[in-house]
Amino acid sequence: MIKTKSVHSDIAPGDGLRILATRFRGRGLPTDRYDVWMANLGPSEKLLKSMHAGRIAWRAFSKKYRDEMFAPAASDAGNATIKTTARNSRCD
């Protein structure tokens, strides 16, 4: 089962593996708040910047983000700041 939680929520013993799914980790975020950071699971830099600038609404952001999640890993090539490997790589 997959559950979502804010990285700022209390850490509970039953949380399991805590994955930070965002392009940018954020300043001042301690690494003990998550187990693995997977930048390639977050929205693309272009989409994230559009949302933060107010150029697209939440509904459009959500749809485009879902589209990105199912796009080929080559879509990561458009990210200037963070370069990642295959979107569907295993986490053992």
ABEGO torsion letter per residue (X at the ends): XBBBBBAABBBBAAAEBBBBBBABAEBGBBAAABABBBAAABBBAAAAAAAAAGABBAAAAAAAAAAAAABBAAAAAABAABBBBBAABBBX
